[in-house]
């Protein structure tokens, strides 16, 4: 099978799989280009409430496939940045499910997700210093927001790989699961996410990402959504809520 991004939607969860096992799921130029329009399609699908990004088999993503990016390093970086920003802008919760290597461009993609769950034995690295590449300022700020300046400098200056335990201590990942348990934990947690209010999640995503000009917008959305009334009623009636607000379809 050619290197590509695979996807499926099951029980309100879209799963995008980086599929290039011959090169530890390294991203080709075509795969970088394919990610933003795929995300647009999934964002517009009302059946999708959560997105999971993962890699084929035992590796998340070993970065960019250098053999396909030799023509123009600047173009290669721009492709990776566009994919990273499209993932960061996805309007619904996103979770990176990480096994094995999460390195270079793979770490960019993981950092652009809202949450990161990893399996024990995973390795993480931010490796532009090994290639003489200036890491983009937006990617650097995103990394700093996750791990803080000191840990970001360690990763960026050295390009060294760190294990899952250290990634957890530095907040690069949110949870570390024993081998064989990642899939079940991701399935269970995404089921929880899919059951919660999209209104709350969408507003919280904007606010935690630093948006400061949308308070009135979200107040108006909440007033007309019915989600608050439904949440309170469900709590009092001791049942699962049936939230109806959904992320508006672009266009």
N, C-alpha and C positions, 0 to 999 in steps of 0.2 A: 504494500500500500504506500502511495506517495505521502510525503510529509504534509500534514494538513491539520486543521482544527475540526474535531468532531463535536457534535452536540446532540443532546436529547432533552426533552422536558417530561418529567414524571412527577405527579403529585405536587404541582406548583413549583417544582425546583428544576431550573435549567442547569445542566451540567455541561461544561465546555472542557474538552480533553485535548491537551497538546499532544499530538501523535507524530512522533518522529523517533521511534525507539532505536533506530540504527545509530543515532547520534545523541542519545540520552535526552531526547525531546528538545533538542536545540531548535530555536525558531529560525526558519528561513525568511527571506525577504517577503515571499508570497504569504507566509503565515502572519507576519507582522501586519501586512496590508489587509489581510482578511479579517483581523480581529475587530476593528472599529465597526464595519458594516454588520458583522454578526451580532455585536452587542446592541446596535441600533434595532435590529430585528427582534431580539429577545426583550429589549426594554419596552418595545411597543406591543408585545404579546400580553394581553390581560391575564392569560393563564399562568404567567411567570410571576412569582412573588419573591423568589430568592435565586441567586446565581452562585454556583460552585465552579471554581476553576481548579483543574487538577492535571496531572500528566499521565500518560500511558504507562502501565506497569509500575515498576519500582522507582521511577524517577519523576520529579516534578518538571523541572526544566533546567538544562545546563547552560542556558544563555542563548546567545545568537549563534547560528551556524555560520562561522566565519568564512567558510568556503563560498557562501552565496553572497557575501557582503564586501568582497574585496575591491569592487569598483570605486566606491565612494564612501569612506568612513562617515562623512557628514550625513550623507543620505541614509546610511544604516542607522545612525543615531536618531535622525528625525523620524524614521519609521517606528523605532522602539518607543520614542517619546509619544508619538501619536497614539499608539496602542495603549501605553500606560495611562495617558490622560483620558482616553475613552473608557477604560476600565474604572478609573477613579470617579468619573462622572456618571457611571451607571446609576440610575435613580432608585434602585432597590438594593437590599442588603447583598453583599458579596462575601464569599468565603473561599480562601485558598486552602485546599486539602493537599498537604505536602508530604511526599515520601522521597527519600533519597536526596539527590542534589537539587538545590534551589540556589542557583548561582548566576551572577551577571544579570542578563536580561530576565532570567527567571525570578531573581530577587526583586527586580523592578516591578514585575507583574504581581508578585505576592504582596509587595508593599502597597500597591495601588488598590488591593482588596480591603474591605472593611475589617475582616477578621482573618486570622491564619491559624489553622490547626495542623500540627505536624506529628509524624510518627517518630518514635525513638529511632535513632540511627540516621536521621536526616542531617544534611550538612548545608550550611548557608554561607554565601560569600558575595561581596560586592567588589568586583574585580577590575575596574577600569585602570587602576594603577599598573596592572600587569600588561596592559596594551598601550599605555600612553594616551589614554582617552580622558578628556575633561568630562566628568560626570555632570549632567545637566543640573542647573540650579533648582529647577522644580523637583527633580528626583532627589536631590540632596536635601531639600527642605522637608520632603515627605519622609525621608529616612530619619532625619533629626527629630521630626514630630513623633516618631515611633520610639526611638531608642535613646534620644538625647544627644547632645553634641559630642560628649566624650566617646561613647560607643560608636557613633557614626564616624568619627575621625579614625578610630581603630580599624573599622571595616574598610573605609575608603583609602586610608594611607597605606595599609598593609596588603589588602587584597586576600588576606588569609581566610581560610574557612573556619567556621565555628560550629560546634555541635548543637543539637536540639536543646540540651540543658542550658547552655549559655544563651542561646537565642531566647529561651523562656525567661531567663533572669533579666535580660536586657529589654524585654517586651517586644522583641522582634516577632515572636509568636505568642498566641494567647493560651494555647493548650498543647501539651505533648502527651500522646497516647502510646501505650505499649504496642509492640508489633502485632498486627492483625486486628486491632481495635479501632483504627482510624475511620474506616468506612462506616461502621455502625454508629460511632459518635457523631460523624458528620450528618448521617441520615437522621438521627434522633434530633440533633440541634436544628437542622434546617426545617424539620417538621414543626418545631417550636416557633421558629422565625416566621414560617408561613402562616401560622395561626394568629399572629399578633397583628395589631393595627398598622396597616401600611401608612396611614396618616402620621402616626407617631414616628414610625421609622423614617419616612421621607423628610420630615421636619428635623428630626434629630440628626440625620445624615448631613443636611445642610449646615446646621448650627455647629456640629462638631468639626466640620471641615472649614469653619471660619466665616461662614456667610453671616453678615450682620444687618442686612437691609430687607429682611423678609418677615419680620415679626408680624406686621399687619396682614401680610398675605396668609400666613399660617393660622392666624387668629380667625380670619374669614373662612378659610378652609375647614377649620374645626367646627365653626358655628353652623356651617351648612352640611356637614358630613353625616351626622347621626351616629358617628362612632362612639362619642363620649356617652351618649344616652344608652347605647347598646352595651357598652362595657360595664356601666353601672348596673343596668338591669340584669345582665348575665351574672355579675358578682352576687347581687342580692338573691337571684333565683338559683344560684349554685349550678350554673351550666356554662358550657363553653360559649364565648361570644361569637357572633356572626358579623364581623366587620364588613362594611360594604364600600368604604372609600378605596379608590385605587388610583395609582399614578396615572395622570392624564396621558393619553396617547399624543405624541407630537403631531403637529400639522393642523 
